[in-house]
Amino acid sequence: MISEKRIKEFQKAVKEDYGKNITSAEANEIINGLVNYFDLLAKIFHRIETNEKKKETHKNNLRLY
């Protein structure tokens, strides 16, 4: 859950940057969407990194034989 303080800060930033007033509900929805988006990106990055490490380990293990 996003704190009311963060929602207000986001509303202020949207107003300053885009000249648009948004409700707390709209701000909350946008923030949660962004959080979910970056969470997904982090998971994808982690999966790619993990797979690369597994490939490298497997490749190194094959060199031993």
mmCIF file as Biopython writes it, N, C-alpha, C and O atoms, coordinates in Angstrom:
data_model
#
loop_
_atom_site.group_PDB
_atom_site.id
_atom_site.type_symbol
_atom_site.label_atom_id
_atom_site.label_alt_id
_atom_site.label_comp_id
_atom_site.label_asym_id
_atom_site.label_entity_id
_atom_site.label_seq_id
_atom_site.pdbx_PDB_ins_code
_atom_site.Cartn_x
_atom_site.Cartn_y
_atom_site.Cartn_z
_atom_site.occupancy
_atom_site.B_iso_or_equiv
_atom_site.auth_seq_id
_atom_site.auth_asym_id
_atom_site.pdbx_PDB_model_num
ATOM 1   N N  . MET A ? 1  ? 0.836  -1.180  0.000   1.0 0.0 1  A 1 
ATOM 2   C CA . MET A ? 1  ? 0.000  0.000   0.000   1.0 0.0 1  A 1 
ATOM 3   C C  . MET A ? 1  ? 0.882  1.245   0.000   1.0 0.0 1  A 1 
ATOM 4   O O  . MET A ? 1  ? 1.911  1.309   0.674   1.0 0.0 1  A 1 
ATOM 5   N N  . ILE A ? 2  ? 0.455  2.202   -0.757  1.0 0.0 2  A 1 
ATOM 6   C CA . ILE A ? 2  ? 1.196  3.459   -0.883  1.0 0.0 2  A 1 
ATOM 7   C C  . ILE A ? 2  ? 0.698  4.428   0.187   1.0 0.0 2  A 1 
ATOM 8   O O  . ILE A ? 2  ? -0.505 4.586   0.394   1.0 0.0 2  A 1 
ATOM 9   N N  . SER A ? 3  ? 1.647  5.070   0.858   1.0 0.0 3  A 1 
ATOM 10  C CA . SER A ? 3  ? 1.262  6.002   1.921   1.0 0.0 3  A 1 
ATOM 11  C C  . SER A ? 3  ? 0.594  7.242   1.329   1.0 0.0 3  A 1 
ATOM 12  O O  . SER A ? 3  ? 0.837  7.612   0.180   1.0 0.0 3  A 1 
ATOM 13  N N  . GLU A ? 4  ? -0.239 7.863   2.126   1.0 0.0 4  A 1 
ATOM 14  C CA . GLU A ? 4  ? -0.934 9.081   1.701   1.0 0.0 4  A 1 
ATOM 15  C C  . GLU A ? 4  ? 0.078  10.179  1.361   1.0 0.0 4  A 1 
ATOM 16  O O  . GLU A ? 4  ? -0.145 10.976  0.450   1.0 0.0 4  A 1 
ATOM 17  N N  . LYS A ? 5  ? 1.189  10.213  2.097   1.0 0.0 5  A 1 
ATOM 18  C CA . LYS A ? 5  ? 2.233  11.205  1.837   1.0 0.0 5  A 1 
ATOM 19  C C  . LYS A ? 5  ? 2.799  11.030  0.427   1.0 0.0 5  A 1 
ATOM 20  O O  . LYS A ? 5  ? 2.982  12.010  -0.295  1.0 0.0 5  A 1 
ATOM 21  N N  . ARG A ? 6  ? 3.076  9.784   0.036   1.0 0.0 6  A 1 
ATOM 22  C CA . ARG A ? 6  ? 3.630  9.516   -1.296  1.0 0.0 6  A 1 
ATOM 23  C C  . ARG A ? 6  ? 2.613  9.839   -2.389  1.0 0.0 6  A 1 
ATOM 24  O O  . ARG A ? 6  ? 2.972  10.340  -3.454  1.0 0.0 6  A 1 
ATOM 25  N N  . ILE A ? 7  ? 1.343  9.548   -2.114  1.0 0.0 7  A 1 
ATOM 26  C CA . ILE A ? 7  ? 0.296  9.864   -3.086  1.0 0.0 7  A 1 
ATOM 27  C C  . ILE A ? 7  ? 0.226  11.370  -3.304  1.0 0.0 7  A 1 
ATOM 28  O O  . ILE A ? 7  ? 0.134  11.836  -4.439  1.0 0.0 7  A 1 
ATOM 29  N N  . LYS A ? 8  ? 0.271  12.126  -2.217  1.0 0.0 8  A 1 
ATOM 30  C CA . LYS A ? 8  ? 0.234  13.595  -2.321  1.0 0.0 8  A 1 
ATOM 31  C C  . LYS A ? 8  ? 1.447  14.119  -3.092  1.0 0.0 8  A 1 
ATOM 32  O O  . LYS A ? 8  ? 1.318  15.021  -3.920  1.0 0.0 8  A 1 
ATOM 33  N N  . GLU A ? 9  ? 2.628  13.551  -2.818  1.0 0.0 9  A 1 
ATOM 34  C CA . GLU A ? 9  ? 3.834  13.958  -3.533  1.0 0.0 9  A 1 
ATOM 35  C C  . GLU A ? 9  ? 3.697  13.680  -5.033  1.0 0.0 9  A 1 
ATOM 36  O O  . GLU A ? 9  ? 4.107  14.484  -5.870  1.0 0.0 9  A 1 
ATOM 37  N N  . PHE A ? 10 ? 3.119  12.535  -5.346  1.0 0.0 10 A 1 
ATOM 38  C CA . PHE A ? 10 ? 2.931  12.177  -6.748  1.0 0.0 10 A 1 
ATOM 39  C C  . PHE A ? 10 ? 1.925  13.120  -7.412  1.0 0.0 10 A 1 
ATOM 40  O O  . PHE A ? 10 ? 2.139  13.571  -8.538  1.0 0.0 10 A 1 
ATOM 41  N N  . GLN A ? 11 ? 0.842  13.411  -6.720  1.0 0.0 11 A 1 
ATOM 42  C CA . GLN A ? 11 ? -0.148 14.350  -7.249  1.0 0.0 11 A 1 
ATOM 43  C C  . GLN A ? 11 ? 0.496  15.707  -7.536  1.0 0.0 11 A 1 
ATOM 44  O O  . GLN A ? 11 ? 0.226  16.328  -8.565  1.0 0.0 11 A 1 
ATOM 45  N N  . LYS A ? 12 ? 1.339  16.153  -6.626  1.0 0.0 12 A 1 
ATOM 46  C CA . LYS A ? 12 ? 2.019  17.437  -6.797  1.0 0.0 12 A 1 
ATOM 47  C C  . LYS A ? 12 ? 2.949  17.396  -8.006  1.0 0.0 12 A 1 
ATOM 48  O O  . LYS A ? 12 ? 3.002  18.350  -8.782  1.0 0.0 12 A 1 
ATOM 49  N N  . ALA A ? 13 ? 3.683  16.294  -8.167  1.0 0.0 13 A 1 
ATOM 50  C CA . ALA A ? 13 ? 4.603  16.160  -9.302  1.0 0.0 13 A 1 
ATOM 51  C C  . ALA A ? 13 ? 3.837  16.153  -10.621 1.0 0.0 13 A 1 
ATOM 52  O O  . ALA A ? 13 ? 4.265  16.779  -11.590 1.0 0.0 13 A 1 
ATOM 53  N N  . VAL A ? 14 ? 2.713  15.452  -10.664 1.0 0.0 14 A 1 
ATOM 54  C CA . VAL A ? 14 ? 1.902  15.426  -11.882 1.0 0.0 14 A 1 
ATOM 55  C C  . VAL A ? 14 ? 1.385  16.831  -12.197 1.0 0.0 14 A 1 
ATOM 56  O O  . VAL A ? 14 ? 1.394  17.257  -13.352 1.0 0.0 14 A 1 
ATOM 57  N N  . LYS A ? 15 ? 0.942  17.532  -11.182 1.0 0.0 15 A 1 
ATOM 58  C CA . LYS A ? 15 ? 0.448  18.907  -11.364 1.0 0.0 15 A 1 
ATOM 59  C C  . LYS A ? 15 ? 1.560  19.813  -11.893 1.0 0.0 15 A 1 
ATOM 60  O O  . LYS A ? 15 ? 1.346  20.581  -12.831 1.0 0.0 15 A 1 
ATOM 61  N N  . GLU A ? 16 ? 2.746  19.723  -11.288 1.0 0.0 16 A 1 
ATOM 62  C CA . GLU A ? 16 ? 3.871  20.576  -11.696 1.0 0.0 16 A 1 
ATOM 63  C C  . GLU A ? 16 ? 4.368  20.231  -13.100 1.0 0.0 16 A 1 
ATOM 64  O O  . GLU A ? 16 ? 4.655  21.126  -13.895 1.0 0.0 16 A 1 
ATOM 65  N N  . ASP A ? 17 ? 4.468  18.948  -13.403 1.0 0.0 17 A 1 
ATOM 66  C CA . ASP A ? 17 ? 5.040  18.515  -14.677 1.0 0.0 17 A 1 
ATOM 67  C C  . ASP A ? 17 ? 4.048  18.555  -15.837 1.0 0.0 17 A 1 
ATOM 68  O O  . ASP A ? 17 ? 4.425  18.842  -16.973 1.0 0.0 17 A 1 
ATOM 69  N N  . TYR A ? 18 ? 2.782  18.268  -15.549 1.0 0.0 18 A 1 
ATOM 70  C CA . TYR A ? 18 ? 1.806  18.139  -16.630 1.0 0.0 18 A 1 
ATOM 71  C C  . TYR A ? 18 ? 0.624  19.104  -16.516 1.0 0.0 18 A 1 
ATOM 72  O O  . TYR A ? 18 ? -0.220 19.169  -17.409 1.0 0.0 18 A 1 
ATOM 73  N N  . GLY A ? 19 ? 0.569  19.854  -15.406 1.0 0.0 19 A 1 
ATOM 74  C CA . GLY A ? 19 ? -0.511 20.803  -15.235 1.0 0.0 19 A 1 
ATOM 75  C C  . GLY A ? 19 ? -1.870 20.164  -15.045 1.0 0.0 19 A 1 
ATOM 76  O O  . GLY A ? 19 ? -2.897 20.789  -15.310 1.0 0.0 19 A 1 
ATOM 77  N N  . LYS A ? 20 ? -1.885 18.930  -14.589 1.0 0.0 20 A 1 
ATOM 78  C CA . LYS A ? 20 ? -3.130 18.187  -14.437 1.0 0.0 20 A 1 
ATOM 79  C C  . LYS A ? 20 ? -3.336 17.790  -12.986 1.0 0.0 20 A 1 
ATOM 80  O O  . LYS A ? 20 ? -2.428 17.276  -12.333 1.0 0.0 20 A 1 
ATOM 81  N N  . ASN A ? 21 ? -4.534 18.036  -12.495 1.0 0.0 21 A 1 
ATOM 82  C CA . ASN A ? 21 ? -4.905 17.568  -11.164 1.0 0.0 21 A 1 
ATOM 83  C C  . ASN A ? 21 ? -5.471 16.168  -11.276 1.0 0.0 21 A 1 
ATOM 84  O O  . ASN A ? 21 ? -6.345 15.904  -12.102 1.0 0.0 21 A 1 
ATOM 85  N N  . ILE A ? 22 ? -4.969 15.271  -10.442 1.0 0.0 22 A 1 
ATOM 86  C CA . ILE A ? 22 ? -5.512 13.918  -10.409 1.0 0.0 22 A 1 
ATOM 87  C C  . ILE A ? 22 ? -5.966 13.606  -8.988  1.0 0.0 22 A 1 
ATOM 88  O O  . ILE A ? 22 ? -5.436 14.152  -8.021  1.0 0.0 22 A 1 
ATOM 89  N N  . THR A ? 23 ? -6.947 12.728  -8.876  1.0 0.0 23 A 1 
ATOM 90  C CA . THR A ? 23 ? -7.466 12.358  -7.565  1.0 0.0 23 A 1 
ATOM 91  C C  . THR A ? 23 ? -6.496 11.411  -6.874  1.0 0.0 23 A 1 
ATOM 92  O O  . THR A ? 23 ? -5.586 10.864  -7.496  1.0 0.0 23 A 1 
ATOM 93  N N  . SER A ? 24 ? -6.707 11.233  -5.589  1.0 0.0 24 A 1 
ATOM 94  C CA . SER A ? 24 ? -5.897 10.268  -4.834  1.0 0.0 24 A 1 
ATOM 95  C C  . SER A ? 24 ? -6.055 8.873   -5.410  1.0 0.0 24 A 1 
ATOM 96  O O  . SER A ? 24 ? -5.087 8.117   -5.494  1.0 0.0 24 A 1 
ATOM 97  N N  . ALA A ? 25 ? -7.271 8.529   -5.807  1.0 0.0 25 A 1 
ATOM 98  C CA . ALA A ? 25 ? -7.520 7.196   -6.382  1.0 0.0 25 A 1 
ATOM 99  C C  . ALA A ? 25 ? -6.758 7.025   -7.694  1.0 0.0 25 A 1 
ATOM 100 O O  . ALA A ? 25 ? -6.177 5.968   -7.941  1.0 0.0 25 A 1 
ATOM 101 N N  . GLU A ? 26 ? -6.757 8.063   -8.538  1.0 0.0 26 A 1 
ATOM 102 C CA . GLU A ? 26 ? -6.018 7.990   -9.799  1.0 0.0 26 A 1 
ATOM 103 C C  . GLU A ? 26 ? -4.517 7.882   -9.540  1.0 0.0 26 A 1 
ATOM 104 O O  . GLU A ? 26 ? -3.821 7.086   -10.170 1.0 0.0 26 A 1 
ATOM 105 N N  . ALA A ? 27 ? -4.034 8.688   -8.613  1.0 0.0 27 A 1 
ATOM 106 C CA . ALA A ? 27 ? -2.604 8.650   -8.279  1.0 0.0 27 A 1 
ATOM 107 C C  . ALA A ? 27 ? -2.221 7.274   -7.756  1.0 0.0 27 A 1 
ATOM 108 O O  . ALA A ? 27 ? -1.192 6.721   -8.144  1.0 0.0 27 A 1 
ATOM 109 N N  . ASN A ? 28 ? -3.044 6.726   -6.881  1.0 0.0 28 A 1 
ATOM 110 C CA . ASN A ? 28 ? -2.781 5.411   -6.314  1.0 0.0 28 A 1 
ATOM 111 C C  . ASN A ? 28 ? -2.738 4.350   -7.409  1.0 0.0 28 A 1 
ATOM 112 O O  . ASN A ? 28 ? -1.867 3.479   -7.401  1.0 0.0 28 A 1 
ATOM 113 N N  . GLU A ? 29 ? -3.672 4.422   -8.346  1.0 0.0 29 A 1 
ATOM 114 C CA . GLU A ? 29 ? -3.722 3.461   -9.444  1.0 0.0 29 A 1 
ATOM 115 C C  . GLU A ? 29 ? -2.477 3.562   -10.327 1.0 0.0 29 A 1 
ATOM 116 O O  . GLU A ? 29 ? -1.897 2.546   -10.711 1.0 0.0 29 A 1 
ATOM 117 N N  . ILE A ? 30 ? -2.075 4.782   -10.640 1.0 0.0 30 A 1 
ATOM 118 C CA . ILE A ? 30 ? -0.886 4.991   -11.474 1.0 0.0 30 A 1 
ATOM 119 C C  . ILE A ? 30 ? 0.364  4.490   -10.757 1.0 0.0 30 A 1 
ATOM 120 O O  . ILE A ? 30 ? 1.183  3.785   -11.347 1.0 0.0 30 A 1 
ATOM 121 N N  . ILE A ? 31 ? 0.507  4.851   -9.493  1.0 0.0 31 A 1 
ATOM 122 C CA . ILE A ? 31 ? 1.687  4.432   -8.720  1.0 0.0 31 A 1 
ATOM 123 C C  . ILE A ? 31 ? 1.756  2.917   -8.635  1.0 0.0 31 A 1 
ATOM 124 O O  . ILE A ? 31 ? 2.816  2.328   -8.849  1.0 0.0 31 A 1 
ATOM 125 N N  . ASN A ? 32 ? 0.628  2.283   -8.322  1.0 0.0 32 A 1 
ATOM 126 C CA . ASN A ? 32 ? 0.628  0.819   -8.229  1.0 0.0 32 A 1 
ATOM 127 C C  . ASN A ? 32 ? 0.958  0.179   -9.565  1.0 0.0 32 A 1 
ATOM 128 O O  . ASN A ? 32 ? 1.650  -0.839  -9.609  1.0 0.0 32 A 1 
ATOM 129 N N  . GLY A ? 33 ? 0.475  0.758   -10.650 1.0 0.0 33 A 1 
ATOM 130 C CA . GLY A ? 33 ? 0.824  0.248   -11.974 1.0 0.0 33 A 1 
ATOM 131 C C  . GLY A ? 33 ? 2.313  0.347   -12.246 1.0 0.0 33 A 1 
ATOM 132 O O  . GLY A ? 33 ? 2.915  -0.578  -12.791 1.0 0.0 33 A 1 
ATOM 133 N N  . LEU A ? 34 ? 2.904  1.466   -11.867 1.0 0.0 34 A 1 
ATOM 134 C CA . LEU A ? 34 ? 4.350  1.636   -12.045 1.0 0.0 34 A 1 
ATOM 135 C C  . LEU A ? 34 ? 5.148  0.671   -11.179 1.0 0.0 34 A 1 
ATOM 136 O O  . LEU A ? 34 ? 6.136  0.092   -11.629 1.0 0.0 34 A 1 
ATOM 137 N N  . VAL A ? 35 ? 4.718  0.503   -9.946  1.0 0.0 35 A 1 
ATOM 138 C CA . VAL A ? 35 ? 5.396  -0.437  -9.047  1.0 0.0 35 A 1 
ATOM 139 C C  . VAL A ? 35 ? 5.333  -1.853  -9.623  1.0 0.0 35 A 1 
ATOM 140 O O  . VAL A ? 35 ? 6.334  -2.569  -9.639  1.0 0.0 35 A 1 
ATOM 141 N N  . ASN A ? 36 ? 4.159  -2.245  -10.091 1.0 0.0 36 A 1 
ATOM 142 C CA . ASN A ? 36 ? 4.010  -3.580  -10.671 1.0 0.0 36 A 1 
ATOM 143 C C  . ASN A ? 36 ? 4.849  -3.751  -11.926 1.0 0.0 36 A 1 
ATOM 144 O O  . ASN A ? 36 ? 5.429  -4.813  -12.151 1.0 0.0 36 A 1 
ATOM 145 N N  . TYR A ? 37 ? 4.915  -2.703  -12.747 1.0 0.0 37 A 1 
ATOM 146 C CA . TYR A ? 37 ? 5.719  -2.743  -13.960 1.0 0.0 37 A 1 
ATOM 147 C C  . TYR A ? 37 ? 7.197  -2.952  -13.634 1.0 0.0 37 A 1 
ATOM 148 O O  . TYR A ? 37 ? 7.852  -3.813  -14.221 1.0 0.0 37 A 1 
ATOM 149 N N  . PHE A ? 38 ? 7.713  -2.166  -12.700 1.0 0.0 38 A 1 
ATOM 150 C CA . PHE A ? 38 ? 9.130  -2.298  -12.352 1.0 0.0 38 A 1 
ATOM 151 C C  . PHE A ? 38 ? 9.415  -3.583  -11.594 1.0 0.0 38 A 1 
ATOM 152 O O  . PHE A ? 38 ? 10.522 -4.115  -11.679 1.0 0.0 38 A 1 
ATOM 153 N N  . ASP A ? 39 ? 8.443  -4.088  -10.858 1.0 0.0 39 A 1 
ATOM 154 C CA . ASP A ? 39 ? 8.594  -5.397  -10.220 1.0 0.0 39 A 1 
ATOM 155 C C  . ASP A ? 39 ? 8.737  -6.477  -11.289 1.0 0.0 39 A 1 
ATOM 156 O O  . ASP A ? 39 ? 9.583  -7.364  -11.169 1.0 0.0 39 A 1 
ATOM 157 N N  . LEU A ? 40 ? 7.921  -6.406  -12.324 1.0 0.0 40 A 1 
ATOM 158 C CA . LEU A ? 40 ? 8.021  -7.363  -13.424 1.0 0.0 40 A 1 
ATOM 159 C C  . LEU A ? 40 ? 9.368  -7.256  -14.129 1.0 0.0 40 A 1 
ATOM 160 O O  . LEU A ? 40 ? 9.989  -8.272  -14.439 1.0 0.0 40 A 1 
ATOM 161 N N  . LEU A ? 41 ? 9.817  -6.041  -14.380 1.0 0.0 41 A 1 
ATOM 162 C CA . LEU A ? 41 ? 11.133 -5.861  -15.003 1.0 0.0 41 A 1 
ATOM 163 C C  . LEU A ? 41 ? 12.245 -6.469  -14.156 1.0 0.0 41 A 1 
ATOM 164 O O  . LEU A ? 41 ? 13.161 -7.100  -14.684 1.0 0.0 41 A 1 
ATOM 165 N N  . ALA A ? 42 ? 12.163 -6.279  -12.846 1.0 0.0 42 A 1 
ATOM 166 C CA . ALA A ? 42 ? 13.173 -6.845  -11.947 1.0 0.0 42 A 1 
ATOM 167 C C  . ALA A ? 42 ? 13.156 -8.372  -11.992 1.0 0.0 42 A 1 
ATOM 168 O O  . ALA A ? 42 ? 14.210 -9.009  -11.985 1.0 0.0 42 A 1 
ATOM 169 N N  . LYS A ? 43 ? 11.965 -8.952  -12.039 1.0 0.0 43 A 1 
ATOM 170 C CA . LYS A ? 43 ? 11.854 -10.416 -12.116 1.0 0.0 43 A 1 
ATOM 171 C C  . LYS A ? 43 ? 12.431 -10.938 -13.424 1.0 0.0 43 A 1 
ATOM 172 O O  . LYS A ? 43 ? 13.126 -11.954 -13.442 1.0 0.0 43 A 1 
ATOM 173 N N  . ILE A ? 44 ? 12.141 -10.237 -14.519 1.0 0.0 44 A 1 
ATOM 174 C CA . ILE A ? 44 ? 12.684 -10.648 -15.817 1.0 0.0 44 A 1 
ATOM 175 C C  . ILE A ? 44 ? 14.203 -10.541 -15.805 1.0 0.0 44 A 1 
ATOM 176 O O  . ILE A ? 44 ? 14.896 -11.450 -16.261 1.0 0.0 44 A 1 
ATOM 177 N N  . PHE A ? 45 ? 14.717 -9.441  -15.289 1.0 0.0 45 A 1 
ATOM 178 C CA . PHE A ? 45 ? 16.167 -9.253  -15.209 1.0 0.0 45 A 1 
ATOM 179 C C  . PHE A ? 45 ? 16.807 -10.361 -14.375 1.0 0.0 45 A 1 
ATOM 180 O O  . PHE A ? 45 ? 17.832 -10.924 -14.761 1.0 0.0 45 A 1 
ATOM 181 N N  . HIS A ? 46 ? 16.197 -10.668 -13.231 1.0 0.0 46 A 1 
ATOM 182 C CA . HIS A ? 46 ? 16.730 -11.714 -12.358 1.0 0.0 46 A 1 
ATOM 183 C C  . HIS A ? 46 ? 16.724 -13.064 -13.076 1.0 0.0 46 A 1 
ATOM 184 O O  . HIS A ? 46 ? 17.688 -13.824 -12.981 1.0 0.0 46 A 1 
ATOM 185 N N  . ARG A ? 47 ? 15.651 -13.357 -13.784 1.0 0.0 47 A 1 
ATOM 186 C CA . ARG A ? 47 ? 15.564 -14.631 -14.508 1.0 0.0 47 A 1 
ATOM 187 C C  . ARG A ? 47 ? 16.648 -14.721 -15.574 1.0 0.0 47 A 1 
ATOM 188 O O  . ARG A ? 47 ? 17.287 -15.762 -15.728 1.0 0.0 47 A 1 
ATOM 189 N N  . ILE A ? 48 ? 16.853 -13.639 -16.303 1.0 0.0 48 A 1 
ATOM 190 C CA . ILE A ? 48 ? 17.882 -13.624 -17.341 1.0 0.0 48 A 1 
ATOM 191 C C  . ILE A ? 48 ? 19.262 -13.814 -16.712 1.0 0.0 48 A 1 
ATOM 192 O O  . ILE A ? 48 ? 20.063 -14.617 -17.189 1.0 0.0 48 A 1 
ATOM 193 N N  . GLU A ? 49 ? 19.532 -13.073 -15.643 1.0 0.0 49 A 1 
ATOM 194 C CA . GLU A ? 49 ? 20.833 -13.192 -14.973 1.0 0.0 49 A 1 
ATOM 195 C C  . GLU A ? 49 ? 21.051 -14.607 -14.442 1.0 0.0 49 A 1 
ATOM 196 O O  . GLU A ? 49 ? 22.142 -15.162 -14.577 1.0 0.0 49 A 1 
ATOM 197 N N  . THR A ? 50 ? 20.033 -15.181 -13.850 1.0 0.0 50 A 1 
ATOM 198 C CA . THR A ? 50 ? 20.134 -16.541 -13.305 1.0 0.0 50 A 1 
ATOM 199 C C  . THR A ? 50 ? 20.403 -17.538 -14.416 1.0 0.0 50 A 1 
ATOM 200 O O  . THR A ? 50 ? 21.243 -18.426 -14.270 1.0 0.0 50 A 1 
ATOM 201 N N  . ASN A ? 51 ? 19.693 -17.396 -15.527 1.0 0.0 51 A 1 
ATOM 202 C CA . ASN A ? 51 ? 19.902 -18.304 -16.656 1.0 0.0 51 A 1 
ATOM 203 C C  . ASN A ? 51 ? 21.296 -18.155 -17.243 1.0 0.0 51 A 1 
ATOM 204 O O  . ASN A ? 51 ? 21.918 -19.148 -17.622 1.0 0.0 51 A 1 
ATOM 205 N N  . GLU A ? 52 ? 21.791 -16.927 -17.322 1.0 0.0 52 A 1 
ATOM 206 C CA . GLU A ? 52 ? 23.142 -16.705 -17.839 1.0 0.0 52 A 1 
ATOM 207 C C  . GLU A ? 52 ? 24.187 -17.350 -16.927 1.0 0.0 52 A 1 
ATOM 208 O O  . GLU A ? 52 ? 25.150 -17.951 -17.404 1.0 0.0 52 A 1 
ATOM 209 N N  . LYS A ? 53 ? 23.994 -17.223 -15.629 1.0 0.0 53 A 1 
ATOM 210 C CA . LYS A ? 53 ? 24.929 -17.837 -14.685 1.0 0.0 53 A 1 
ATOM 211 C C  . LYS A ? 53 ? 24.896 -19.346 -14.791 1.0 0.0 53 A 1 
ATOM 212 O O  . LYS A ? 53 ? 25.940 -19.994 -14.721 1.0 0.0 53 A 1 
ATOM 213 N N  . LYS A ? 54 ? 23.705 -19.920 -14.960 1.0 0.0 54 A 1 
ATOM 214 C CA . LYS A ? 54 ? 23.585 -21.376 -15.113 1.0 0.0 54 A 1 
ATOM 215 C C  . LYS A ? 54 ? 24.285 -21.835 -16.380 1.0 0.0 54 A 1 
ATOM 216 O O  . LYS A ? 54 ? 24.978 -22.852 -16.372 1.0 0.0 54 A 1 
ATOM 217 N N  . LYS A ? 55 ? 24.109 -21.090 -17.475 1.0 0.0 55 A 1 
ATOM 218 C CA . LYS A ? 55 ? 24.773 -21.439 -18.730 1.0 0.0 55 A 1 
ATOM 219 C C  . LYS A ? 55 ? 26.285 -21.385 -18.578 1.0 0.0 55 A 1 
ATOM 220 O O  . LYS A ? 55 ? 26.999 -22.268 -19.053 1.0 0.0 55 A 1 
ATOM 221 N N  . GLU A ? 56 ? 26.768 -20.332 -17.906 1.0 0.0 56 A 1 
ATOM 222 C CA . GLU A ? 56 ? 28.206 -20.181 -17.714 1.0 0.0 56 A 1 
ATOM 223 C C  . GLU A ? 56 ? 28.760 -21.309 -16.845 1.0 0.0 56 A 1 
ATOM 224 O O  . GLU A ? 56 ? 29.825 -21.854 -17.135 1.0 0.0 56 A 1 
ATOM 225 N N  . THR A ? 57 ? 28.038 -21.657 -15.783 1.0 0.0 57 A 1 
ATOM 226 C CA . THR A ? 57 ? 28.465 -22.759 -14.908 1.0 0.0 57 A 1 
ATOM 227 C C  . THR A ? 57 ? 28.493 -24.059 -15.683 1.0 0.0 57 A 1 
ATOM 228 O O  . THR A ? 57 ? 29.445 -24.831 -15.568 1.0 0.0 57 A 1 
ATOM 229 N N  . HIS A ? 58 ? 27.466 -24.306 -16.466 1.0 0.0 58 A 1 
ATOM 230 C CA . HIS A ? 58 ? 27.402 -25.527 -17.272 1.0 0.0 58 A 1 
ATOM 231 C C  . HIS A ? 58 ? 28.544 -25.558 -18.274 1.0 0.0 58 A 1 
ATOM 232 O O  . HIS A ? 58 ? 29.182 -26.592 -18.469 1.0 0.0 58 A 1 
ATOM 233 N N  . LYS A ? 59 ? 28.797 -24.422 -18.906 1.0 0.0 59 A 1 
ATOM 234 C CA . LYS A ? 59 ? 29.879 -24.315 -19.891 1.0 0.0 59 A 1 
ATOM 235 C C  . LYS A ? 59 ? 31.226 -24.602 -19.220 1.0 0.0 59 A 1 
ATOM 236 O O  . LYS A ? 59 ? 32.056 -25.316 -19.783 1.0 0.0 59 A 1 
ATOM 237 N N  . ASN A ? 60 ? 31.445 -24.055 -18.033 1.0 0.0 60 A 1 
ATOM 238 C CA . ASN A ? 60 ? 32.699 -24.285 -17.312 1.0 0.0 60 A 1 
ATOM 239 C C  . ASN A ? 60 ? 32.831 -25.741 -16.884 1.0 0.0 60 A 1 
ATOM 240 O O  . ASN A ? 60 ? 33.924 -26.305 -16.921 1.0 0.0 60 A 1 
ATOM 241 N N  . ASN A ? 61 ? 31.731 -26.342 -16.480 1.0 0.0 61 A 1 
ATOM 242 C CA . ASN A ? 61 ? 31.762 -27.745 -16.088 1.0 0.0 61 A 1 
ATOM 243 C C  . ASN A ? 61 ? 32.107 -28.647 -17.264 1.0 0.0 61 A 1 
ATOM 244 O O  . ASN A ? 61 ? 32.791 -29.655 -17.084 1.0 0.0 61 A 1 
ATOM 245 N N  . LEU A ? 62 ? 31.654 -28.310 -18.450 1.0 0.0 62 A 1 
ATOM 246 C CA . LEU A ? 62 ? 31.965 -29.102 -19.646 1.0 0.0 62 A 1 
ATOM 247 C C  . LEU A ? 62 ? 33.444 -29.019 -19.977 1.0 0.0 62 A 1 
ATOM 248 O O  . LEU A ? 62 ? 34.004 -29.977 -20.509 1.0 0.0 62 A 1 
ATOM 249 N N  . ARG A ? 63 ? 34.087 -27.914 -19.680 1.0 0.0 63 A 1 
ATOM 250 C CA . ARG A ? 63 ? 35.520 -27.749 -19.967 1.0 0.0 63 A 1 
ATOM 251 C C  . ARG A ? 63 ? 36.362 -28.668 -19.101 1.0 0.0 63 A 1 
ATOM 252 O O  . ARG A ? 63 ? 37.485 -29.007 -19.472 1.0 0.0 63 A 1 
ATOM 253 N N  . LEU A ? 64 ? 35.843 -29.074 -17.963 1.0 0.0 64 A 1 
ATOM 254 C CA . LEU A ? 64 ? 36.604 -29.932 -17.064 1.0 0.0 64 A 1 
ATOM 255 C C  . LEU A ? 64 ? 36.752 -31.344 -17.611 1.0 0.0 64 A 1 
ATOM 256 O O  . LEU A ? 64 ? 37.650 -32.077 -17.198 1.0 0.0 64 A 1 
ATOM 257 N N  . TYR A ? 65 ? 35.892 -31.726 -18.522 1.0 0.0 65 A 1 
ATOM 258 C CA . TYR A ? 65 ? 35.924 -33.100 -19.037 1.0 0.0 65 A 1 
ATOM 259 C C  . TYR A ? 65 ? 36.654 -33.217 -20.315 1.0 0.0 65 A 1 
ATOM 260 O O  . TYR A ? 65 ? 36.762 -34.313 -20.866 1.0 0.0 65 A 1 
#
